[in-house]
Amino acid sequence: AVVSTQSTSTSYSITSSNFAYTTAPYAGTACLQIVIGSYGGLQLHRVIPFAWSGVFTTLNFYAKASSSYSSLSVTIQNTGGTAPTPVTFSVGTSWQSYSFPLGPGGLNAPANIGDTNQILIKNNAGSASPTLYFDNIQFGTPDNFNNFNVNVNITFNVNFQPSSTTTPSGYYADTGAAYSTQSGLQYGWLTANSNTYKRNVNSDARYDTGISVGSNTWQLAVPLQQ
């Protein structure tokens, strides 16, 4: 997920933030340091929605604060309907793990999480929070939360081409379709891209076809490996 800051009201905003705070992170070399203004929030989102059911079951992270704080919650923002009841939580001054179910009984997340269905860690108080620290924000399952390391060695060959072109052997064809399930994989463009081309100068389609990117975005979902 892409992590960004967003105020939940036009009157309030993030007081301060450091997305690469290097002093005593939970793991690795840096963590997120943030002070959330009154009724502001930390928004977790991505441009292209993804289907979490059957892949992930929880939203997990580690958190602590400069002083104990109990006015925080996790919820779903902009679902296009009635928002689920926020799940409240408190933070102390030492790193602690948190795990929130994505399904019923938890965040009750919609089938796809993305730009219109955003996870929000919110300050519910009418005053700024103490300094908050977050680390290892990720989707996972309860039994692998403490050791969610995936080593992947997979090769995907994608040829960008007009739909009338024969796809080279061993390649997936991208003909400009919007992000969706294609040939068993999830990949494609943020918006459908009609700018494919064939130069007719090389008999090998891998070197003869292409697509103009422009301001569009292309993405591939890598399958989870056990």
LOZAKOL-617090 format. One line per field, with one value per atom (N, C-alpha, C): x negated, y negated, z negated; residue in three letters; residue number from 0. Coordinates in Angstrom, 2 decimals. Layout:
c1 <- (X|...)
c2 <- (Y|...)
c3 <- (Z|...)
r <- (ALA|...)
k <- (NUM|...)
END
This chain:
c1 <- (-0.83|0.00|-0.87|-0.35|-1.02|-0.54|-1.44|-1.09|-1.14|-0.09|-0.10|0.63|0.49|1.21|2.37|3.48|4.65|5.48|5.89|6.80|8.20|8.97|10.35|11.31|10.82|11.63|10.80|11.44|10.68|10.13|10.60|10.15|8.93|8.59|7.53|6.55|5.31|4.30|3.28|2.35|1.22|0.30|-0.03|-0.88|-2.32|-2.84|-4.20|-4.34|-5.27|-5.48|-6.89|-7.42|-8.73|-8.61|-8.63|-8.42|-9.71|-10.80|-12.07|-12.79|-12.08|-12.63|-13.57|-14.82|-15.84|-16.21|-15.63|-15.96|-15.10|-15.73|-15.09|-13.80|-13.81|-12.62|-12.40|-11.21|-10.98|-11.88|-11.99|-12.82|-13.39|-14.49|-15.08|-15.78|-15.80|-16.57|-15.72|-14.40|-13.57|-12.12|-11.39|-9.96|-9.25|-7.94|-7.14|-6.94|-7.29|-7.05|-6.02|-4.97|-3.89|-3.17|-2.74|-1.84|-0.55|0.56|1.83|2.63|3.02|3.83|5.20|5.97|7.30|8.16|8.67|9.54|8.87|7.56|6.84|6.56|5.82|5.58|4.45|4.00|3.00|3.75|3.71|4.48|3.61|4.10|3.42|4.20|3.56|4.30|3.37|3.95|3.21|4.06|3.41|4.13|5.03|4.50|5.27|5.77|7.09|7.63|7.14|7.10|6.77|7.77|8.00|8.92|8.15|8.49|7.74|8.27|9.55|10.16|9.47|9.14|8.46|6.96|6.45|5.01|4.56|5.23|4.90|6.13|5.91|7.02|6.93|5.77|5.59|4.78|4.97|4.07|3.19|1.88|0.96|-0.02|-0.42|-1.50|-2.01|-3.14|-3.67|-3.52|-3.27|-3.09|-3.53|-3.90|-4.16|-3.97|-4.09|-3.89|-4.84|-5.04|-5.90|-5.27|-3.94|-3.21|-1.97|-1.48|-0.34|0.85|1.56|2.65|3.73|4.99|6.10|7.16|6.88|7.91|7.64|7.28|7.00|7.99|8.22|9.08|8.64|9.07|8.87|10.24|10.42|11.71|11.49|12.58|12.55|13.19|12.54|13.02|13.50|14.56|15.05|15.43|16.23|16.66|17.84|18.41|19.55|20.86|20.81|22.00|21.79|22.49|22.33|20.99|20.17|18.84|18.97|18.15|18.16|17.81|18.19|17.85|16.34|15.73|14.28|13.86|12.69|12.11|11.09|11.33|10.46|9.27|8.17|7.01|6.19|5.37|4.52|3.06|2.18|0.74|0.03|-1.04|-1.88|-3.21|-4.16|-5.45|-6.47|-6.09|-6.96|-6.31|-7.11|-6.58|-5.62|-4.48|-3.48|-2.89|-2.59|-2.01|-0.49|0.08|1.53|1.96|3.10|3.62|5.13|5.65|7.07|7.65|8.64|9.25|9.86|9.66|10.21|11.68|12.14|13.49|14.51|15.67|16.72|16.20|16.66|16.19|14.95|14.37|13.20|13.46|12.63|12.78|13.91|14.40|15.49|15.18|13.96|13.49|14.27|14.48|15.11|14.20|14.72|13.97|12.66|12.65|11.44|11.02|9.73|9.19|8.35|8.61|7.89|8.28|8.29|8.51|9.86|10.91|12.22|12.55|11.72|11.90|10.57|10.41|9.11|9.11|8.06|7.90|7.38|7.98|7.64|7.35|6.13|5.78|6.03|7.01|7.55|7.33|7.08|7.06|8.47|9.10|10.49|10.64|9.54|9.60|9.63|10.10|10.15|8.87|7.80|6.48|5.46|4.27|3.25|2.80|2.42|1.91|0.50|0.00|-1.43|-2.17|-3.46|-4.22|-3.97|-3.53|-3.23|-4.28|-4.52|-5.50|-4.84|-4.97|-4.43|-5.53|-5.50|-6.49|-5.86|-6.43|-5.97|-4.47|-3.97|-2.56|-2.38|-1.53|-1.41|-0.10|0.29|1.40|0.82|1.54|1.04|2.12|1.69|2.58|2.09|2.97|2.56|1.39|1.34|0.31|-1.04|-1.10|-2.40|-2.81|-2.08|-2.35|-3.77|-4.27|-5.60|-6.72|-6.37|-7.41|-6.85|-6.54|-5.93|-6.99|-7.86|-8.92|-8.70|-8.61|-8.35|-9.51|-10.12|-11.18|-10.59|-10.67|-10.04|-11.09|-11.07|-11.95|-11.11|-10.37|-9.43|-9.71|-9.61|-9.78|-8.47|-8.03|-6.86|-7.31|-7.02|-7.34|-6.06|-6.05|-4.86|-5.24|-4.47|-4.69|-3.56|-3.90|-2.91|-2.68|-1.43|-1.15|0.30|0.59|1.99|2.66|3.96|4.68|4.60|4.33|4.26|2.92|1.96|0.62|0.57|-0.09|-0.29|-1.27|-0.88|-1.71|-2.92|-4.12|-5.32|-5.21|-5.81|-5.80|-6.44|-5.78|-6.32|-6.00|-5.17|-4.83|-3.34|-3.01|-1.65|-1.45|-0.28|0.00|0.64|0.14|0.82|1.24|2.54|3.07|3.70|3.38|3.88|5.11|5.51|6.71|6.49|7.57|7.50|7.16|6.61|6.19|7.32|7.04|8.05|7.35|8.11|7.55|7.45|6.22|5.97|5.06|5.52|4.73|4.28|5.12|4.81|4.01|3.58|2.85|3.65|3.35|3.96|2.94|3.22|2.32|3.08|2.45|3.07|2.87|3.66|3.48|4.52|4.15|5.08|6.34|6.18|7.30|6.91|7.88|7.60|6.73|5.71|4.72|4.81|5.24|5.42|4.19|3.09|1.93|0.91|1.40|0.48|0.06|-1.07|-1.51|-2.35|-2.44|-3.26|-4.02|-5.35|-6.17|-6.35|-6.17|-6.35|-7.76|-8.75|-10.14|-10.95|-10.35|-11.06|-10.11|-10.54|-9.67|-9.41|-10.23|-10.05|-9.19|-7.97|-7.01|-7.53|-8.44|-8.97|-9.70|-10.25|-11.00|-10.29|-9.07|-8.35|-7.12|-6.63|-5.40|-5.70|-4.74|-4.90|-3.64|-3.76|-2.63|-3.16|-2.45|-2.84|-2.23|-3.08|-2.63|-1.89|-2.43|-1.82|-1.81|-0.70|-0.58|0.13|0.32|1.02|0.12|0.66|-0.08|0.21|-0.84|-0.69|-1.11|-0.40|-0.71|-0.44|-1.26|-1.12|-1.06|-0.07|0.02|-0.76|-1.81|-2.63|-1.92|-1.70|-1.00|-1.75|-0.98|-1.58|-2.20|-3.46|-4.16|-4.28|-3.91|-3.99|-5.37)
c2 <- (1.19|0.00|-1.24|-2.28|-3.56|-4.26|-4.84|-5.52|-7.02|-7.72|-9.17|-9.77|-11.06|-11.75|-12.50|-12.49|-13.22|-13.66|-14.91|-15.38|-14.89|-14.54|-14.11|-15.29|-16.48|-17.69|-18.80|-19.69|-20.77|-21.72|-21.63|-22.54|-22.01|-20.75|-20.14|-19.43|-19.28|-18.66|-17.94|-17.27|-16.66|-17.75|-17.70|-18.74|-18.60|-17.39|-17.14|-15.68|-15.37|-13.97|-13.78|-12.61|-12.21|-10.75|-10.49|-9.14|-8.32|-8.89|-8.17|-8.51|-8.33|-8.63|-7.49|-7.80|-6.75|-6.44|-7.16|-6.91|-5.79|-4.65|-3.52|-3.05|-2.70|-2.09|-0.69|-0.14|1.21|2.21|2.06|2.97|2.18|2.66|1.99|0.70|-0.25|-1.48|-2.72|-2.65|-3.84|-3.45|-4.39|-4.20|-5.51|-5.54|-6.75|-7.46|-8.73|-9.58|-10.63|-10.80|-11.69|-12.27|-13.51|-14.12|-14.43|-13.83|-13.98|-15.09|-16.09|-17.18|-16.70|-17.57|-17.19|-16.66|-15.48|-14.78|-14.52|-14.57|-14.25|-12.75|-12.32|-10.89|-10.53|-9.31|-8.70|-7.79|-8.09|-7.36|-6.35|-5.11|-4.05|-3.81|-4.02|-3.90|-3.48|-3.15|-2.87|-3.30|-3.63|-4.15|-3.08|-1.87|-0.79|0.15|0.35|1.21|2.66|3.37|4.79|5.56|6.80|7.68|8.42|8.21|8.79|10.15|10.42|11.66|12.89|13.85|15.05|14.90|13.67|13.42|12.92|11.88|11.32|11.35|11.35|11.34|10.20|9.56|8.54|7.35|6.22|5.07|5.09|5.11|5.25|4.09|3.68|2.72|2.71|2.05|1.78|0.28|-0.09|-1.50|-1.78|-3.02|-3.53|-5.04|-5.71|-7.16|-7.75|-9.06|-9.73|-9.75|-9.63|-9.44|-8.62|-7.88|-6.99|-7.78|-7.14|-7.85|-6.86|-7.24|-6.30|-6.79|-7.87|-8.44|-8.13|-6.88|-6.48|-5.41|-5.35|-4.31|-3.98|-2.82|-2.40|-2.24|-2.77|-2.66|-2.67|-2.55|-2.64|-3.96|-4.70|-6.01|-5.97|-6.73|-6.89|-5.58|-4.78|-3.51|-3.67|-4.87|-5.09|-4.69|-4.31|-3.94|-4.25|-3.54|-3.75|-3.20|-4.02|-3.60|-2.62|-1.57|-0.65|-1.36|-0.77|-1.33|-1.32|-2.44|-2.47|-1.50|-0.92|-0.05|-0.88|-1.11|-1.96|-1.18|-1.88|-1.27|-2.33|-1.88|-2.76|-2.41|-3.39|-3.15|-3.56|-2.83|-3.16|-3.71|-3.76|-4.35|-3.33|-2.06|-1.01|-0.41|0.10|0.72|1.86|1.89|2.93|3.31|4.59|5.06|4.93|4.61|4.47|5.26|5.90|6.69|6.51|6.01|5.73|6.57|7.42|8.22|7.32|7.69|6.92|7.21|8.39|8.83|8.47|9.16|8.92|9.11|8.25|8.29|7.44|6.95|6.09|4.80|4.55|3.34|3.44|4.66|4.86|4.20|4.45|3.82|4.31|3.44|3.88|4.83|5.44|6.46|5.93|4.66|4.05|2.85|2.78|1.64|0.83|-0.47|-1.32|-2.76|-3.53|-4.97|-5.33|-4.57|-4.92|-4.18|-3.26|-2.52|-2.53|-3.49|-3.77|-3.48|-2.83|-2.59|-3.85|-4.24|-5.49|-5.22|-5.58|-5.59|-7.01|-7.18|-8.52|-8.93|-10.22|-10.84|-11.33|-10.79|-11.12|-12.28|-12.86|-13.94|-15.30|-16.30|-17.66|-18.43|-17.71|-18.32|-17.40|-17.93|-17.14|-15.96|-14.90|-13.71|-13.96|-13.12|-13.15|-12.64|-12.64|-12.11|-10.60|-10.16|-8.74|-8.15|-6.86|-6.14|-4.87|-4.63|-3.42|-2.72|-1.39|-0.61|0.68|1.24|2.53|2.53|1.47|1.43|2.36|3.36|4.37|5.14|5.78|6.72|8.11|8.92|10.26|11.12|12.17|13.08|13.19|13.47|13.48|14.42|15.58|16.55|16.24|15.26|14.94|13.49|12.83|11.41|11.15|11.98|11.75|12.19|12.85|13.29|13.29|12.10|11.98|11.57|12.52|12.30|13.23|12.66|13.45|13.30|14.41|14.41|14.86|14.00|14.29|14.30|15.35|15.42|15.88|14.94|15.24|14.29|14.81|13.98|13.91|12.70|12.49|11.74|12.30|11.66|11.08|9.78|9.09|8.37|8.59|7.88|6.88|5.62|4.56|4.49|4.70|4.91|4.62|4.37|4.30|5.67|5.68|6.94|7.86|7.32|8.14|8.86|8.54|9.14|10.48|11.45|12.75|12.59|13.05|12.90|13.82|13.31|14.16|15.28|16.41|17.56|17.21|17.60|17.36|15.99|15.23|13.87|13.74|12.80|12.35|11.12|11.00|9.85|8.74|7.54|6.36|5.53|5.42|4.68|3.35|2.90|1.61|1.67|2.88|3.02|2.41|1.96|1.46|2.62|2.29|3.29|4.27|5.55|6.59|7.94|9.01|10.35|10.73|11.04|11.39|12.62|13.67|14.91|15.42|15.25|15.76|14.82|13.67|12.68|11.39|10.58|9.26|8.22|7.57|6.53|5.61|4.49|3.58|2.12|1.25|-0.19|-0.81|-1.94|-2.67|-3.02|-3.50|-3.68|-3.02|-2.48|-1.77|-2.63|-2.00|-2.70|-2.19|-3.04|-2.65|-2.96|-3.33|-3.80|-2.70|-1.52|-0.46|-0.73|-0.16|-0.35|0.84|0.98|1.99|1.29|1.39|0.62|1.32|2.65|3.43|3.30|3.30|3.26|4.44|5.23|6.37|7.55|8.71|9.89|10.42|10.05|10.46|9.42|9.82|8.87|8.22|8.88|8.31|6.99|6.85|5.65|4.76|5.17|4.43|3.71|4.14|3.56|2.79|2.00|1.24|0.49|-0.39|-1.21|-2.52|-3.61|-4.91|-5.06|-5.35|-5.40|-6.70|-7.83|-9.11|-9.33|-9.77|-9.98|-8.81|-7.73|-6.57|-5.78|-4.78|-3.94|-2.48|-1.65|-0.21|0.53|1.63|2.36|3.84|4.64|6.09|6.55|7.38|7.95|9.24|9.29|10.50|11.51|12.74|13.74|14.01|14.25|14.57|15.95|16.07|17.34|17.86|19.10|19.70|20.28)
c3 <- (0.00|0.00|0.00|0.61|0.55|-0.71|-1.48|-2.71|-2.48|-2.86|-2.74|-3.92|-4.13|-5.20|-4.61|-5.34|-4.87|-6.07|-6.09|-7.12|-6.79|-7.83|-7.60|-7.61|-7.77|-7.70|-7.09|-6.35|-5.74|-6.79|-8.03|-9.09|-9.83|-9.63|-10.41|-9.48|-9.94|-9.09|-9.95|-9.27|-9.95|-10.46|-11.75|-12.34|-11.87|-11.87|-11.38|-11.02|-10.11|-9.73|-9.21|-9.44|-8.93|-8.52|-7.21|-6.72|-6.72|-7.21|-7.28|-8.59|-9.69|-11.00|-11.40|-11.64|-11.80|-13.25|-14.20|-15.60|-16.18|-16.47|-17.15|-16.49|-15.19|-14.60|-15.19|-14.96|-15.47|-14.75|-13.43|-12.62|-11.46|-10.91|-9.77|-10.17|-9.25|-9.47|-9.69|-9.46|-9.61|-9.87|-10.43|-10.66|-10.36|-10.55|-10.33|-11.66|-11.71|-12.87|-12.48|-13.28|-12.87|-14.08|-13.97|-14.93|-14.18|-14.60|-13.90|-14.57|-13.80|-14.32|-14.73|-15.35|-15.84|-14.70|-14.91|-13.95|-12.60|-12.55|-11.32|-11.25|-10.24|-10.11|-9.18|-9.30|-8.42|-7.47|-6.18|-5.19|-4.46|-4.34|-3.60|-2.33|-1.20|0.06|1.18|2.31|3.53|4.71|5.82|6.98|7.59|7.74|8.36|7.26|7.15|6.09|6.22|5.10|5.14|4.30|4.69|3.97|2.88|1.62|0.51|0.07|0.31|-0.17|0.42|-0.42|0.03|0.08|-0.09|-0.09|-1.46|-1.97|-3.27|-4.17|-5.47|-6.42|-7.42|-7.54|-8.57|-8.06|-8.74|-8.63|-9.87|-9.70|-10.81|-10.84|-12.02|-12.16|-13.60|-13.78|-15.12|-15.36|-16.63|-16.95|-18.38|-18.62|-19.96|-19.93|-21.08|-21.16|-22.18|-22.09|-23.06|-24.45|-24.51|-25.76|-25.45|-26.39|-26.16|-25.61|-24.64|-23.96|-23.59|-23.87|-23.68|-22.71|-21.98|-21.09|-19.63|-19.33|-17.96|-17.51|-16.21|-15.65|-14.24|-13.78|-12.39|-11.76|-10.56|-9.89|-8.38|-7.63|-6.17|-5.77|-4.90|-4.48|-3.03|-2.73|-1.35|-0.70|-1.39|-0.81|0.13|0.20|1.07|0.42|-0.84|-1.58|-3.05|-3.92|-5.35|-5.81|-6.42|-6.86|-8.03|-8.07|-9.20|-10.50|-11.62|-12.92|-13.12|-13.49|-13.69|-14.80|-14.65|-15.67|-16.43|-17.72|-18.51|-19.06|-19.31|-19.94|-20.67|-21.60|-22.38|-22.13|-22.29|-22.14|-23.42|-23.73|-24.86|-24.40|-25.29|-24.98|-24.48|-24.40|-23.86|-22.62|-21.71|-20.50|-20.86|-20.21|-20.41|-19.07|-18.89|-17.63|-17.66|-16.50|-16.35|-15.11|-15.22|-14.10|-14.05|-12.92|-12.77|-11.64|-11.91|-10.85|-9.76|-8.51|-7.41|-7.18|-7.58|-7.28|-8.36|-8.34|-9.32|-10.75|-11.64|-13.01|-13.23|-12.13|-12.21|-11.45|-10.42|-9.62|-8.61|-8.39|-7.44|-6.10|-5.62|-4.39|-3.18|-2.18|-0.94|-0.19|0.88|1.61|2.16|2.57|3.13|2.29|1.99|1.26|2.23|2.31|3.24|3.04|4.12|4.01|3.39|3.68|3.14|1.86|1.43|0.18|-0.56|-1.44|-2.03|-3.52|-3.99|-5.41|-6.08|-7.19|-7.86|-9.33|-9.77|-11.19|-11.67|-12.54|-12.82|-14.27|-14.45|-15.78|-16.07|-17.10|-17.40|-18.38|-18.80|-19.78|-19.11|-19.85|-19.35|-19.55|-19.85|-19.99|-19.34|-19.09|-18.41|-19.26|-18.58|-19.26|-19.76|-20.67|-20.93|-19.69|-19.72|-18.59|-18.50|-17.33|-17.10|-16.18|-16.36|-15.53|-15.00|-13.70|-13.08|-12.29|-12.29|-11.56|-11.09|-10.03|-9.48|-9.20|-8.56|-8.17|-6.97|-7.11|-6.06|-6.19|-5.11|-5.14|-5.38|-6.12|-6.41|-7.01|-7.67|-8.38|-9.81|-10.76|-12.15|-12.45|-11.79|-12.14|-11.50|-10.59|-10.01|-10.27|-11.20|-11.45|-11.91|-12.81|-13.36|-12.44|-11.34|-10.41|-9.01|-8.51|-7.20|-6.19|-5.87|-4.90|-3.72|-2.55|-1.35|-0.38|-0.03|0.96|2.29|3.28|4.56|5.66|6.47|7.63|8.81|9.37|10.45|11.61|12.82|14.01|14.78|15.09|15.92|17.18|18.33|19.60|20.18|20.37|20.89|22.16|23.22|24.48|24.69|24.85|25.10|26.60|27.02|28.44|28.78|30.07|30.51|30.35|30.19|29.98|31.19|32.37|33.58|33.74|32.90|33.01|32.29|32.89|32.25|31.10|29.92|28.73|28.80|28.56|28.57|27.57|27.87|26.98|25.64|24.55|23.22|22.67|23.36|22.94|22.66|21.78|21.59|22.48|23.08|23.94|23.14|23.31|22.79|24.00|24.19|25.35|24.94|23.72|23.26|22.39|21.96|21.14|19.76|19.15|17.78|16.85|15.68|14.70|14.41|14.61|14.43|14.46|14.27|14.38|15.85|16.30|17.69|17.70|18.36|18.48|17.12|16.10|14.77|13.89|14.41|13.63|13.55|12.53|12.42|12.87|13.99|14.46|15.42|15.75|16.70|16.31|16.93|16.83|15.91|15.32|14.46|15.23|16.45|17.38|18.70|19.40|20.65|21.57|22.15|22.97|24.41|25.30|26.71|27.57|26.93|27.69|27.99|28.36|28.79|30.24|30.63|32.01|32.48|33.78|34.45|35.56|35.52|36.46|37.82|37.84|39.07|39.65|38.75|39.20|38.68|37.78|37.19|37.13|37.59|37.60|36.19|35.23|33.84|33.14|32.76|32.18|30.91|30.21|28.96|29.21|30.40|30.74|31.76|32.12|33.15|32.61|31.46|30.91|29.64|29.21|27.97|27.63|26.64|26.21|25.66|25.88|25.34|23.95|22.97|21.57|21.28|21.72|21.38|19.88|19.33|17.89|17.20|17.94|17.40|16.45|15.78|14.84|15.12|15.14|15.37|14.12|13.79|12.57|12.74|12.05|12.03|10.59|10.24|8.89|8.86|8.04|7.93|7.06|7.52|6.72|5.42|4.34|3.04|3.10|2.67|2.66|1.24|1.02|-0.32|-0.55)
r <- (ALA|ALA|ALA|VAL|VAL|VAL|VAL|VAL|VAL|SER|SER|SER|THR|THR|THR|GLN|GLN|GLN|SER|SER|SER|THR|THR|THR|SER|SER|SER|THR|THR|THR|SER|SER|SER|TYR|TYR|TYR|SER|SER|SER|ILE|ILE|ILE|THR|THR|THR|SER|SER|SER|SER|SER|SER|ASN|ASN|ASN|PHE|PHE|PHE|ALA|ALA|ALA|TYR|TYR|TYR|THR|THR|THR|THR|THR|THR|ALA|ALA|ALA|PRO|PRO|PRO|TYR|TYR|TYR|ALA|ALA|ALA|GLY|GLY|GLY|THR|THR|THR|ALA|ALA|ALA|CYS|CYS|CYS|LEU|LEU|LEU|GLN|GLN|GLN|ILE|ILE|ILE|VAL|VAL|VAL|ILE|ILE|ILE|GLY|GLY|GLY|SER|SER|SER|TYR|TYR|TYR|GLY|GLY|GLY|GLY|GLY|GLY|LEU|LEU|LEU|GLN|GLN|GLN|LEU|LEU|LEU|HIS|HIS|HIS|ARG|ARG|ARG|VAL|VAL|VAL|ILE|ILE|ILE|PRO|PRO|PRO|PHE|PHE|PHE|ALA|ALA|ALA|TRP|TRP|TRP|SER|SER|SER|GLY|GLY|GLY|VAL|VAL|VAL|PHE|PHE|PHE|THR|THR|THR|THR|THR|THR|LEU|LEU|LEU|ASN|ASN|ASN|PHE|PHE|PHE|TYR|TYR|TYR|ALA|ALA|ALA|LYS|LYS|LYS|ALA|ALA|ALA|SER|SER|SER|SER|SER|SER|SER|SER|SER|TYR|TYR|TYR|SER|SER|SER|SER|SER|SER|LEU|LEU|LEU|SER|SER|SER|VAL|VAL|VAL|THR|THR|THR|ILE|ILE|ILE|GLN|GLN|GLN|ASN|ASN|ASN|THR|THR|THR|GLY|GLY|GLY|GLY|GLY|GLY|THR|THR|THR|ALA|ALA|ALA|PRO|PRO|PRO|THR|THR|THR|PRO|PRO|PRO|VAL|VAL|VAL|THR|THR|THR|PHE|PHE|PHE|SER|SER|SER|VAL|VAL|VAL|GLY|GLY|GLY|THR|THR|THR|SER|SER|SER|TRP|TRP|TRP|GLN|GLN|GLN|SER|SER|SER|TYR|TYR|TYR|SER|SER|SER|PHE|PHE|PHE|PRO|PRO|PRO|LEU|LEU|LEU|GLY|GLY|GLY|PRO|PRO|PRO|GLY|GLY|GLY|GLY|GLY|GLY|LEU|LEU|LEU|ASN|ASN|ASN|ALA|ALA|ALA|PRO|PRO|PRO|ALA|ALA|ALA|ASN|ASN|ASN|ILE|ILE|ILE|GLY|GLY|GLY|ASP|ASP|ASP|THR|THR|THR|ASN|ASN|ASN|GLN|GLN|GLN|ILE|ILE|ILE|LEU|LEU|LEU|ILE|ILE|ILE|LYS|LYS|LYS|ASN|ASN|ASN|ASN|ASN|ASN|ALA|ALA|ALA|GLY|GLY|GLY|SER|SER|SER|ALA|ALA|ALA|SER|SER|SER|PRO|PRO|PRO|THR|THR|THR|LEU|LEU|LEU|TYR|TYR|TYR|PHE|PHE|PHE|ASP|ASP|ASP|ASN|ASN|ASN|ILE|ILE|ILE|GLN|GLN|GLN|PHE|PHE|PHE|GLY|GLY|GLY|THR|THR|THR|PRO|PRO|PRO|ASP|ASP|ASP|ASN|ASN|ASN|PHE|PHE|PHE|ASN|ASN|ASN|ASN|ASN|ASN|PHE|PHE|PHE|ASN|ASN|ASN|VAL|VAL|VAL|ASN|ASN|ASN|VAL|VAL|VAL|ASN|ASN|ASN|ILE|ILE|ILE|THR|THR|THR|PHE|PHE|PHE|ASN|ASN|ASN|VAL|VAL|VAL|ASN|ASN|ASN|PHE|PHE|PHE|GLN|GLN|GLN|PRO|PRO|PRO|SER|SER|SER|SER|SER|SER|THR|THR|THR|THR|THR|THR|THR|THR|THR|PRO|PRO|PRO|SER|SER|SER|GLY|GLY|GLY|TYR|TYR|TYR|TYR|TYR|TYR|ALA|ALA|ALA|ASP|ASP|ASP|THR|THR|THR|GLY|GLY|GLY|ALA|ALA|ALA|ALA|ALA|ALA|TYR|TYR|TYR|SER|SER|SER|THR|THR|THR|GLN|GLN|GLN|SER|SER|SER|GLY|GLY|GLY|LEU|LEU|LEU|GLN|GLN|GLN|TYR|TYR|TYR|GLY|GLY|GLY|TRP|TRP|TRP|LEU|LEU|LEU|THR|THR|THR|ALA|ALA|ALA|ASN|ASN|ASN|SER|SER|SER|ASN|ASN|ASN|THR|THR|THR|TYR|TYR|TYR|LYS|LYS|LYS|ARG|ARG|ARG|ASN|ASN|ASN|VAL|VAL|VAL|ASN|ASN|ASN|SER|SER|SER|ASP|ASP|ASP|ALA|ALA|ALA|ARG|ARG|ARG|TYR|TYR|TYR|ASP|ASP|ASP|THR|THR|THR|GLY|GLY|GLY|ILE|ILE|ILE|SER|SER|SER|VAL|VAL|VAL|GLY|GLY|GLY|SER|SER|SER|ASN|ASN|ASN|THR|THR|THR|TRP|TRP|TRP|GLN|GLN|GLN|LEU|LEU|LEU|ALA|ALA|ALA|VAL|VAL|VAL|PRO|PRO|PRO|LEU|LEU|LEU|GLN|GLN|GLN|GLN|GLN|GLN)
k <- (0|0|0|1|1|1|2|2|2|3|3|3|4|4|4|5|5|5|6|6|6|7|7|7|8|8|8|9|9|9|10|10|10|11|11|11|12|12|12|13|13|13|14|14|14|15|15|15|16|16|16|17|17|17|18|18|18|19|19|19|20|20|20|21|21|21|22|22|22|23|23|23|24|24|24|25|25|25|26|26|26|27|27|27|28|28|28|29|29|29|30|30|30|31|31|31|32|32|32|33|33|33|34|34|34|35|35|35|36|36|36|37|37|37|38|38|38|39|39|39|40|40|40|41|41|41|42|42|42|43|43|43|44|44|44|45|45|45|46|46|46|47|47|47|48|48|48|49|49|49|50|50|50|51|51|51|52|52|52|53|53|53|54|54|54|55|55|55|56|56|56|57|57|57|58|58|58|59|59|59|60|60|60|61|61|61|62|62|62|63|63|63|64|64|64|65|65|65|66|66|66|67|67|67|68|68|68|69|69|69|70|70|70|71|71|71|72|72|72|73|73|73|74|74|74|75|75|75|76|76|76|77|77|77|78|78|78|79|79|79|80|80|80|81|81|81|82|82|82|83|83|83|84|84|84|85|85|85|86|86|86|87|87|87|88|88|88|89|89|89|90|90|90|91|91|91|92|92|92|93|93|93|94|94|94|95|95|95|96|96|96|97|97|97|98|98|98|99|99|99|100|100|100|101|101|101|102|102|102|103|103|103|104|104|104|105|105|105|106|106|106|107|107|107|108|108|108|109|109|109|110|110|110|111|111|111|112|112|112|113|113|113|114|114|114|115|115|115|116|116|116|117|117|117|118|118|118|119|119|119|120|120|120|121|121|121|122|122|122|123|123|123|124|124|124|125|125|125|126|126|126|127|127|127|128|128|128|129|129|129|130|130|130|131|131|131|132|132|132|133|133|133|134|134|134|135|135|135|136|136|136|137|137|137|138|138|138|139|139|139|140|140|140|141|141|141|142|142|142|143|143|143|144|144|144|145|145|145|146|146|146|147|147|147|148|148|148|149|149|149|150|150|150|151|151|151|152|152|152|153|153|153|154|154|154|155|155|155|156|156|156|157|157|157|158|158|158|159|159|159|160|160|160|161|161|161|162|162|162|163|163|163|164|164|164|165|165|165|166|166|166|167|167|167|168|168|168|169|169|169|170|170|170|171|171|171|172|172|172|173|173|173|174|174|174|175|175|175|176|176|176|177|177|177|178|178|178|179|179|179|180|180|180|181|181|181|182|182|182|183|183|183|184|184|184|185|185|185|186|186|186|187|187|187|188|188|188|189|189|189|190|190|190|191|191|191|192|192|192|193|193|193|194|194|194|195|195|195|196|196|196|197|197|197|198|198|198|199|199|199|200|200|200|201|201|201|202|202|202|203|203|203|204|204|204|205|205|205|206|206|206|207|207|207|208|208|208|209|209|209|210|210|210|211|211|211|212|212|212|213|213|213|214|214|214|215|215|215|216|216|216|217|217|217|218|218|218|219|219|219|220|220|220|221|221|221|222|222|222|223|223|223|224|224|224|225|225|225)
END
